[in-house]
Amino acid sequence: MELSFRRAQAVVNTLVSKYGIDANRLYPVGVGPLAPVASNKTEEGQAKNRRVELVE
């Protein structure tokens, strides 16, 4: 969960610093193993699960 949150926070930091998005509009949430899109039993599945989604 911590890694997932740090990944989301890194995206927020980049959007704020590089693209000038107002930080108050963004809220990072890490869901880690709670919402996989593929099985973590293979490298390919693990790669698909390392993602960031933007939700309006």
Helices and strands as residue ranges (DSSP letters): H 2-19, G 23-25, G 32-34, H 43-49
